[in-house]
Amino acid sequence: MSNPVSPLPNETVTMETRPDRSVYNREHAIIALIGAALMYGVLMYVGNPFPWTGIVGSFIAIFIRWIYVASEAMDNVWILTEKRLYGPSERSIPLGDIAQARSLFSATQIITDDGEKYMIKYLADPKGVAEQILATRNGVFA
């Protein structure tokens, strides 16, 4: 399980972010469709007499990924306090070290002053999460 480190007793939790299962499912459906189209096109291009196998293979591969990654992806919790952003695998990012937070598809990307990058994935409102992180960093608690 990849739960975040618990905030320190003198910190106030301002936001807790969890992945959205419907966003996770939608992203995998889109990936499966794109992969199927690409594999069909590649197999047609190289002259394979059975390009439909690319569609089948793509859907099977993405389906296996969807099942295999789901439990880990849905356990990733991020906690924002007035001092730090806590994430999976014992991540603890001081808010003063966060240079940028921006939405990227269904994720929020965190970039630190040192250039380290973190992704908070499968969010229903990635832009709102980025705005909340930046507002908290700037001392505006919502």
C-alpha positions in Angstrom: 0.0 0.0 0.0 1.3 3.5 -0.8 -0.4 5.7 1.7 1.4 9.0 2.4 3.3 9.8 5.5 1.0 11.1 8.3 1.2 14.9 8.7 3.0 16.2 11.8 0.7 16.9 14.8 1.2 20.7 14.4 0.0 20.7 10.8 -3.5 21.2 9.5 -4.8 19.2 6.6 -6.2 21.5 4.0 -6.9 18.9 1.3 -6.8 15.2 0.7 -6.7 14.0 -2.9 -7.6 10.5 -4.0 -7.8 9.1 -7.6 -11.2 8.9 -9.2 -12.1 5.4 -10.5 -14.2 6.7 -13.4 -11.3 8.9 -14.6 -9.0 5.8 -14.4 -11.5 3.7 -16.4 -12.0 6.5 -19.0 -8.2 6.9 -19.5 -7.7 3.2 -20.1 -10.6 3.1 -22.6 -9.0 6.0 -24.5 -5.6 4.3 -24.4 -7.1 1.1 -25.7 -8.8 2.8 -28.6 -5.7 4.7 -29.6 -3.5 1.6 -29.2 -6.0 -0.5 -31.3 -6.0 2.1 -34.1 -2.2 2.5 -34.1 -1.6 -1.3 -34.1 -4.1 -1.8 -36.9 -2.4 0.9 -38.9 1.1 -0.5 -38.3 0.1 -4.0 -39.2 -1.6 -2.7 -42.4 1.5 -0.7 -43.3 3.9 -3.6 -42.9 1.6 -5.8 -45.0 0.3 -8.2 -42.4 -2.7 -10.1 -43.8 -4.4 -10.0 -40.4 -4.3 -6.4 -39.1 -7.3 -7.0 -36.9 -5.0 -8.9 -34.5 -3.5 -5.5 -33.6 -6.9 -4.4 -32.3 -7.4 -7.6 -30.3 -3.8 -7.5 -28.9 -4.1 -3.9 -28.0 -7.4 -4.4 -26.1 -6.0 -7.4 -24.3 -2.8 -5.6 -23.3 -4.6 -2.5 -22.0 -7.2 -4.7 -20.2 -4.4 -6.5 -18.3 -2.8 -3.2 -17.5 -6.2 -1.8 -16.3 -6.6 -4.8 -13.9 -2.9 -4.9 -12.8 -2.4 -1.2 -12.0 -5.8 -0.4 -10.6 -5.2 -1.5 -7.0 -1.9 0.5 -6.7 -3.3 3.5 -8.6 -6.4 3.8 -6.5 -4.4 3.7 -3.2 -2.3 6.8 -4.0 -3.5 9.4 -1.5 -1.9 12.9 -1.4 -2.4 15.1 1.7 -1.8 18.9 1.6 -1.1 20.8 4.8 -0.2 24.4 5.3 3.5 23.3 5.3 3.9 20.3 3.1 2.5 18.0 0.4 2.6 14.4 1.5 2.3 11.6 -1.0 2.7 7.9 -1.6 6.0 6.1 -0.9 6.8 8.5 2.1 7.0 11.6 -0.1 7.1 14.8 1.8 7.5 18.0 -0.2 7.8 21.3 1.6 5.4 23.9 0.1 8.3 26.4 -0.2 10.1 24.0 -2.5 7.2 23.8 -5.0 8.0 26.0 -8.0 5.0 25.0 -10.1 1.8 23.0 -10.0 -0.2 22.6 -13.2 -2.9 20.3 -14.7 -1.8 17.8 -17.4 -4.8 15.8 -18.8 -6.3 14.1 -15.7 -3.2 14.7 -13.5 -1.6 17.5 -11.5 2.1 17.8 -12.1 4.2 19.2 -9.2 7.6 20.6 -10.1 10.0 21.6 -7.3 12.8 24.2 -7.3 15.3 21.4 -7.7 13.5 20.2 -10.9 12.0 17.1 -9.3 8.6 16.2 -10.8 5.6 14.4 -9.2 2.3 13.4 -10.7 -0.9 13.2 -8.9 -2.9 11.0 -11.3 -6.5 10.2 -12.2 -8.1 13.3 -10.8 -11.6 14.5 -11.5 -10.4 18.1 -11.1 -6.7 18.3 -11.8 -6.8 22.1 -12.3 -8.6 22.6 -9.0 -6.0 20.5 -7.2 -3.1 22.5 -8.8 -4.8 25.8 -7.8 -5.4 24.6 -4.2 -1.7 23.6 -3.9 -0.5 26.9 -5.2 -3.0 28.9 -3.1 -1.9 27.0 0.1 1.8 27.5 -0.8 1.1 31.2 -1.1 -0.6 31.3 2.3 -4.2 31.5 1.0 -6.2 28.7 2.7 -9.4 27.7 1.1 
